Every structure is written in structure tokens, then in C-alpha cells.
Amino acid sequence: MRYGCIMQRYRRNPQTAGRVIDGQAFIVTPDDNKLHTLNGAATQLWVMAKDGLSEDDAATALCAEYEIDRETAARDATACLDDMVARQILVAE
């Protein structure tokens, strides 16, 4: 999300536990003790979030992986990142 000219960055929630098995991420969030199973795109973004990523980074990765147009990738990346923040899988900085 952009606020003014500041680009928000996303990182893994340090309180979560997660692992990628056969290309799919499984994340446990501590507040609700739920197991979240991520799809391929969300797994890719969660892996990238280890070092922090922006919406632009996420859209670029989705464009490259799925051969979709930039507008679609940006919309999908934003929705995915927002969902993972809402589920406390990622934190926004």
C-alpha cells in the first residue's frame, strides 16, 4: 500500500512458525494457533518476505512467474499481501 510517496514493506511475522514442503508453505499463527496452507503465489511472496518486500517487488515476481500483465499482478499482489497481513502471517512496516 502506498501512503503518500512511502512504499510499505512486508516481512514475515516473527511470531509465526512456517515451513515450505514440496513448494507449498504451511504457517502457524500463534494468536489463534491456526495452520494456514498457502497456494503457490502466496508461498512465493511469503518466501520473499523473509528479507522484506514491497508491493512492487511482489508484482514483479508474479509477472515473471505467471506471465500476467502488470496491472493484474499488482492487483493480485496487493490482495495477497493484505490477506496475509490480516491473518497475521506477514507484518507491514
DSSP file (Angstrom, degrees, kcal/mol; ACC not computed):
  #  RESIDUE AA STRUCTURE BP1 BP2  ACC     N-H-->O    O-->H-N    N-H-->O    O-->H-N    TCO  KAPPA ALPHA  PHI   PSI    X-CA   Y-CA   Z-CA
    1    1 A M              0   0    0      0, 0.0     7,-1.4     0, 0.0     2,-0.5   0.000 360.0 360.0 360.0 141.0    0.0    0.0    0.0
    2    2 A R  E     -A    7   0A   0      5,-0.2     2,-0.5    53,-0.0     5,-0.2  -0.862 360.0-174.4-102.2 133.6    1.2    3.5   -0.8
    3    3 A Y  E >  S-A    6   0A   0      3,-1.7     3,-1.8    -2,-0.5     2,-0.4  -0.937  72.1 -45.5-124.1 105.3    0.8    6.3    1.7
    4    4 A G  T 3  S-     0   0    0     -2,-0.5    -2,-0.0     1,-0.2     0, 0.0  -0.603 119.7 -32.7  67.7-126.2    1.9    9.5    0.1
    5    5 A C  T 3  S+     0   0    0     -2,-0.4     2,-0.5    -3,-0.1    -1,-0.2   0.267 111.9 110.9-107.9  10.3    5.2    8.5   -1.6
    6    6 A I  E <   -A    3   0A   0     -3,-1.8    -3,-1.7     1,-0.0     2,-0.6  -0.747  59.6-145.1 -90.6 126.4    6.2    6.0    1.1
    7    7 A M  E     -A    2   0A   0     -2,-0.5    -5,-0.2    -5,-0.2     2,-0.1  -0.802  17.1-131.3 -92.4 123.6    6.2    2.4   -0.1
    8    8 A Q        -     0   0    0     -7,-1.4    47,-0.6    -2,-0.6     2,-0.4  -0.437  18.2-147.6 -71.6 145.6    5.2   -0.1    2.6
    9    9 A R  E     -B   54   0B   0     45,-0.2    84,-3.4    -2,-0.1     2,-0.4  -0.888   4.5-147.5-116.0 149.6    7.3   -3.1    3.1
   10   10 A Y  E     +BC  53  92B   0     43,-3.1    43,-1.9    -2,-0.4     2,-0.3  -0.933  17.6 174.6-119.2 137.5    6.2   -6.6    4.2
   11   11 A R  E     - C   0  91B   0     80,-2.4    80,-3.1    -2,-0.4    39,-0.2  -0.928  41.0 -86.3-134.6 160.3    8.0   -9.1    6.4
   12   12 A R  E     - C   0  90B   0     37,-1.1    78,-0.3    -2,-0.3    77,-0.1  -0.401  49.9-105.7 -62.2 141.9    7.2  -12.4    7.9
   13   13 A N    >   -     0   0    0     76,-2.4     3,-1.9     1,-0.2    -1,-0.1  -0.609  26.0-145.0 -67.8 119.9    5.6  -12.1   11.3
   14   14 A P  T 3  S+     0   0    0      0, 0.0    -1,-0.2     0, 0.0    -2,-0.1   0.666  95.4  63.4 -66.1 -13.4    8.4  -13.1   13.7
   15   15 A Q  T 3  S+     0   0    0     73,-0.1     2,-0.2     2,-0.0    -2,-0.1   0.552  89.5  88.4 -85.3  -7.8    5.8  -14.8   16.0
   16   16 A T    <   -     0   0    0     -3,-1.9     2,-0.4    73,-0.2    13,-0.2  -0.491  65.2-144.9 -90.2 160.2    4.8  -17.3   13.3
   17   17 A A  E     +D   28   0C   0     11,-1.9    11,-3.3    -2,-0.2     2,-0.3  -0.983  30.9 162.3-118.5 135.8    6.3  -20.7   12.6
   18   18 A G  E     -D   27   0C   0     -2,-0.4     2,-0.3     9,-0.2     9,-0.2  -0.990  20.2-175.0-154.1 160.8    6.4  -21.9    9.0
   19   19 A R  E     -D   26   0C   0      7,-1.9     7,-2.7    -2,-0.3     2,-0.5  -0.986  22.7-131.3-154.5 146.4    7.9  -24.3    6.6
   20   20 A V  E     -D   25   0C   0     -2,-0.3     2,-0.4     5,-0.2     5,-0.2  -0.914  25.9-179.1-102.5 126.0    7.8  -24.9    2.8
   21   21 A I  E >  S-D   24   0C   0      3,-2.8     3,-1.4    -2,-0.5    -2,-0.0  -0.990  70.5 -15.9-127.4 122.4    7.2  -28.5    1.8
   22   22 A D  T 3  S-     0   0    0     -2,-0.4    -1,-0.1     1,-0.3     3,-0.1   0.877 130.2 -50.3  51.1  42.6    7.0  -29.5   -1.8
   23   23 A G  T 3  S+     0   0    0      1,-0.2     2,-0.4    20,-0.0    -1,-0.3   0.563 118.5 105.3  79.2   8.8    6.6  -25.9   -2.9
   24   24 A Q  E <   -D   21   0C   0     -3,-1.4    -3,-2.8    19,-0.1     2,-0.3  -0.985  62.6-135.9-127.4 130.8    3.8  -25.1   -0.5
   25   25 A A  E     -D   20   0C   0     -2,-0.4    13,-2.7    14,-0.3     2,-0.5  -0.634  11.6-165.3 -87.5 140.1    4.1  -23.1    2.7
   26   26 A F  E     -DE  19  37C   0     -7,-2.7    -7,-1.9    -2,-0.3     2,-0.4  -0.993  14.2-175.4-122.4 119.9    2.4  -24.1    5.9
   27   27 A I  E     -DE  18  36C   0      9,-2.8     9,-3.8    -2,-0.5     2,-0.5  -0.950  15.8-156.5-124.0 135.1    2.3  -21.4    8.5
   28   28 A V  E     -DE  17  35C   0    -11,-3.3   -11,-1.9    -2,-0.4     7,-0.2  -0.956  11.3-152.5-109.9 124.4    1.1  -21.5   12.2
   29   29 A T  E  >> - E   0  34C   0      5,-2.0     4,-1.4    -2,-0.5     5,-0.8  -0.836   6.4-147.7 -96.5 131.5   -0.1  -18.2   13.6
   30   30 A P  T  45S+     0   0    0      0, 0.0    -1,-0.1     0, 0.0   -14,-0.1   0.821  87.4  61.3 -73.3 -33.0    0.4  -18.0   17.4
   31   31 A D  T  45S+     0   0    0      1,-0.2    57,-0.0    57,-0.1    -2,-0.0   0.883 126.0  16.2 -64.1 -37.2   -2.5  -15.8   18.4
   32   32 A D  T  45S-     0   0    0     -3,-0.3    -1,-0.2     2,-0.1    -3,-0.0   0.445  95.8-131.2-114.2  -2.8   -5.2  -18.2   17.1
   33   33 A N  T  <5 +     0   0    0     -4,-1.4     2,-0.3     1,-0.2    -2,-0.1   0.818  53.3 154.5  57.0  34.4   -3.0  -21.3   16.8
   34   34 A K  E   < -E   29   0C   0     -5,-0.8    -5,-2.0     2,-0.0     2,-0.6  -0.675  43.7-133.4 -94.8 147.8   -4.3  -21.9   13.2
   35   35 A L  E     -E   28   0C   0     -2,-0.3     2,-0.5    -7,-0.2    -7,-0.2  -0.893  21.9-162.6 -97.4 123.4   -2.5  -23.7   10.4
   36   36 A H  E     -E   27   0C   0     -9,-3.8    -9,-2.8    -2,-0.6     2,-0.6  -0.925   5.1-157.5-109.3 128.3   -2.5  -21.8    7.2
   37   37 A T  E     -E   26   0C   0     -2,-0.5     2,-0.3   -11,-0.2   -11,-0.2  -0.931  15.9-151.4-105.5 119.7   -1.8  -23.5    3.9
   38   38 A L        -     0   0    0    -13,-2.7   -13,-0.3    -2,-0.6     2,-0.0  -0.658   8.0-127.7 -95.8 146.2   -0.6  -21.1    1.2
   39   39 A N     >  -     0   0    0     -2,-0.3     4,-2.7   -15,-0.1   -14,-0.3  -0.182  42.6 -86.6 -76.4-179.5   -1.1  -21.5   -2.6
   40   40 A G  H  > S+     0   0    0      1,-0.2     4,-2.2     2,-0.2     5,-0.1   0.899 126.7  45.3 -59.4 -46.0    1.9  -21.2   -5.0
   41   41 A A  H  > S+     0   0    0      2,-0.2     4,-2.1     1,-0.2    -1,-0.2   0.932 115.3  46.7 -65.8 -45.9    1.7  -17.4   -5.4
   42   42 A A  H  > S+     0   0    0      1,-0.2     4,-2.6     2,-0.2    -2,-0.2   0.880 110.8  53.4 -64.5 -37.6    1.3  -16.8   -1.7
   43   43 A T  H  X S+     0   0    0     -4,-2.7     4,-2.6     2,-0.2    -1,-0.2   0.931 107.4  51.3 -61.2 -45.1    4.1  -19.2   -0.9
   44   44 A Q  H  X S+     0   0    0     -4,-2.2     4,-2.1     1,-0.2    -2,-0.2   0.919 113.1  44.7 -58.5 -44.9    6.4  -17.3   -3.3
   45   45 A L  H  X S+     0   0    0     -4,-2.1     4,-1.8     2,-0.2    -1,-0.2   0.881 111.5  52.7 -69.2 -37.5    5.6  -14.0   -1.6
   46   46 A W  H  < S+     0   0    0     -4,-2.6     4,-0.4     2,-0.2    -2,-0.2   0.908 109.7  49.3 -63.8 -41.2    6.0  -15.5    1.9
   47   47 A V  H >< S+     0   0    0     -4,-2.6     3,-1.3     1,-0.2     4,-0.3   0.934 112.0  48.5 -61.8 -46.0    9.4  -16.8    1.0
   48   48 A M  H >< S+     0   0    0     -4,-2.1     3,-1.3     1,-0.3     4,-0.3   0.818  99.4  68.5 -63.0 -31.3   10.4  -13.4   -0.4
   49   49 A A  T 3< S+     0   0    0     -4,-1.8   -37,-1.1     1,-0.3     3,-0.4   0.599  75.9  84.4 -68.6 -10.6    9.1  -11.7    2.7
   50   50 A K  T <  S+     0   0    0     -3,-1.3    -1,-0.3    -4,-0.4    -2,-0.2   0.905 105.7  28.1 -55.9 -40.8   12.0  -13.2    4.8
   51   51 A D  S <  S-     0   0    0     -3,-1.3    -1,-0.3    -4,-0.3    -2,-0.2   0.368 128.6 -97.5-100.6   2.5   14.1  -10.3    3.6
   52   52 A G        -     0   0    0     -3,-0.4     2,-0.3    -4,-0.3   -41,-0.2   0.299  41.8-157.5  90.2 140.0   11.2   -7.9    3.2
   53   53 A L  E     -B   10   0B   0    -43,-1.9   -43,-3.1    -4,-0.2     2,-0.2  -0.991   8.6-137.2-148.9 156.1    9.4   -7.0    0.1
   54   54 A S  E  >  -B    9   0B   0     -2,-0.3     4,-2.3   -45,-0.2   -45,-0.2  -0.562  37.2-103.5-101.7 171.1    7.3   -4.2   -1.4
   55   55 A E  H  > S+     0   0    0    -47,-0.6     4,-2.7     1,-0.2     5,-0.2   0.876 125.0  54.7 -61.0 -36.1    4.1   -4.5   -3.4
   56   56 A D  H  > S+     0   0    0      2,-0.2     4,-2.5     1,-0.2    -1,-0.2   0.920 107.0  49.2 -64.3 -43.8    6.2   -3.6   -6.4
   57   57 A D  H  > S+     0   0    0      1,-0.2     4,-2.2     2,-0.2    -2,-0.2   0.923 112.9  48.6 -58.2 -44.3    8.6   -6.5   -5.7
   58   58 A A  H  X S+     0   0    0     -4,-2.3     4,-2.3     1,-0.2    -2,-0.2   0.916 111.1  48.6 -64.5 -44.4    5.6   -8.8   -5.3
   59   59 A A  H  X S+     0   0    0     -4,-2.7     4,-2.5     1,-0.2    -1,-0.2   0.899 110.5  51.8 -63.6 -40.8    4.0   -7.7   -8.5
   60   60 A T  H  X S+     0   0    0     -4,-2.5     4,-2.1     1,-0.2    -1,-0.2   0.917 110.5  48.6 -61.1 -43.8    7.3   -8.1  -10.4
   61   61 A A  H  X S+     0   0    0     -4,-2.2     4,-2.4     1,-0.2     5,-0.2   0.907 111.9  48.3 -64.1 -42.2    7.7  -11.7   -9.1
   62   62 A L  H  X S+     0   0    0     -4,-2.3     4,-2.6     2,-0.2     6,-0.3   0.885 109.6  53.1 -67.3 -37.9    4.1  -12.6  -10.0
   63   63 A C  H  X S+     0   0    0     -4,-2.5     4,-1.4     1,-0.2     5,-0.4   0.934 113.1  44.2 -59.2 -46.0    4.6  -11.2  -13.5
   64   64 A A  H  < S+     0   0    0     -4,-2.1    -2,-0.2    -5,-0.2    -1,-0.2   0.897 119.1  41.2 -67.7 -41.2    7.7  -13.3  -14.0
   65   65 A E  H  < S+     0   0    0     -4,-2.4    -2,-0.2    -5,-0.2    -1,-0.2   0.883 127.6  27.0 -76.3 -39.6    6.3  -16.5  -12.6
   66   66 A Y  H  < S-     0   0    0     -4,-2.6    -2,-0.2    -5,-0.2    -1,-0.2   0.389  94.1-127.2-111.4   2.8    2.8  -16.4  -14.1
   67   67 A E     <  +     0   0    0     -4,-1.4     2,-0.3    -5,-0.2    -4,-0.2   0.919  58.3 144.7  50.8  51.8    3.2  -14.4  -17.3
   68   68 A I        -     0   0    0     -5,-0.4    -1,-0.2    -6,-0.3    -2,-0.1  -0.770  55.0 -90.0-114.1 162.4    0.4  -12.0  -16.4
   69   69 A D     >  -     0   0    0     -2,-0.3     4,-2.5     1,-0.1     5,-0.2  -0.292  37.2-111.3 -72.1 160.0    0.2   -8.3  -17.1
   70   70 A R  H  > S+     0   0    0      1,-0.2     4,-2.9     2,-0.2     5,-0.2   0.869 114.6  53.9 -61.2 -41.3    1.5   -5.8  -14.6
   71   71 A E  H  > S+     0   0    0      2,-0.2     4,-2.2     1,-0.2    -1,-0.2   0.922 111.9  44.3 -62.3 -44.8   -1.9   -4.4  -13.7
   72   72 A T  H  > S+     0   0    0      2,-0.2     4,-2.8     1,-0.2     5,-0.2   0.919 114.2  50.3 -64.9 -43.8   -3.3   -7.9  -12.8
   73   73 A A  H  X S+     0   0    0     -4,-2.5     4,-2.9     1,-0.2    -2,-0.2   0.909 110.9  48.7 -61.8 -43.0   -0.1   -8.8  -11.0
   74   74 A A  H  X S+     0   0    0     -4,-2.9     4,-2.4     2,-0.2    -1,-0.2   0.918 113.3  47.0 -64.2 -43.5   -0.2   -5.6   -8.9
   75   75 A R  H  X S+     0   0    0     -4,-2.2     4,-2.2    -5,-0.2    -2,-0.2   0.928 115.8  44.9 -63.6 -45.8   -3.9   -6.1   -8.0
   76   76 A D  H  X S+     0   0    0     -4,-2.8     4,-2.5     2,-0.2    -2,-0.2   0.896 112.7  51.2 -66.6 -40.5   -3.3   -9.8   -7.1
   77   77 A A  H  X S+     0   0    0     -4,-2.9     4,-2.9    -5,-0.2     5,-0.3   0.930 110.7  48.6 -62.5 -45.6   -0.1   -9.0   -5.1
   78   78 A T  H  X S+     0   0    0     -4,-2.4     4,-2.6    -5,-0.2     5,-0.2   0.927 112.9  47.6 -60.7 -45.9   -1.9   -6.3   -3.1
   79   79 A A  H  X S+     0   0    0     -4,-2.2     4,-2.1     2,-0.2    -1,-0.2   0.913 114.2  46.9 -62.1 -43.3   -4.8   -8.6   -2.3
   80   80 A C  H  X S+     0   0    0     -4,-2.5     4,-2.4     2,-0.2    -2,-0.2   0.931 114.0  46.3 -66.3 -46.6   -2.5  -11.4   -1.3
   81   81 A L  H  X S+     0   0    0     -4,-2.9     4,-2.2     1,-0.2    -2,-0.2   0.923 112.7  50.2 -63.3 -44.2   -0.3   -9.3    0.9
   82   82 A D  H  X S+     0   0    0     -4,-2.6     4,-2.5    -5,-0.3    -1,-0.2   0.903 111.0  50.0 -59.9 -41.1   -3.3   -7.6    2.5
   83   83 A D  H  X S+     0   0    0     -4,-2.1     4,-1.9    -5,-0.2    -1,-0.2   0.912 110.2  49.0 -64.4 -43.2   -4.8  -11.0    3.2
   84   84 A M  H  <>S+     0   0    0     -4,-2.4     5,-2.9     2,-0.2     6,-1.5   0.843 111.6  49.7 -68.6 -31.5   -1.6  -12.3    4.8
   85   85 A V  H ><5S+     0   0    0     -4,-2.2     3,-1.6     4,-0.2    -2,-0.2   0.927 109.6  51.4 -67.9 -44.9   -1.3   -9.2    7.0
   86   86 A A  H 3<5S+     0   0    0     -4,-2.5    -2,-0.2     1,-0.3    -1,-0.2   0.847 111.6  47.1 -60.2 -34.1   -5.0   -9.7    8.1
   87   87 A R  T 3<5S-     0   0    0     -4,-1.9    -1,-0.3    -5,-0.2    -2,-0.2   0.426 115.4-118.9 -87.2   1.0   -4.2  -13.3    9.0
   88   88 A Q  T < 5S+     0   0    0     -3,-1.6    -3,-0.2     2,-0.2   -73,-0.1   0.739  82.5 119.9  66.2  27.0   -1.0  -12.2   10.9
   89   89 A I  S   <S+     0   0    0     -5,-2.9   -76,-2.4    -6,-0.2     2,-0.3   0.828  80.5  24.8 -82.7 -37.5    1.2  -14.2    8.6
   90   90 A L  E    S-C   12   0B   0     -6,-1.5     2,-0.4   -78,-0.3   -78,-0.2  -0.839  73.7-142.2-119.7 160.1    3.0  -11.0    7.5
   91   91 A V  E     -C   11   0B   0    -80,-3.1   -80,-2.4    -2,-0.3     2,-0.4  -0.960  14.2-136.1-119.7 145.0    3.5   -7.7    9.1
   92   92 A A  E      C   10   0B   0     -2,-0.4   -82,-0.2   -82,-0.2   -84,-0.0  -0.837 360.0 360.0 -99.9 135.5    3.5   -4.4    7.3
   93   93 A E              0   0    0    -84,-3.4   -83,-0.1    -2,-0.4    -1,-0.1   0.374 360.0 360.0-114.8 360.0    6.2   -1.8    8.1
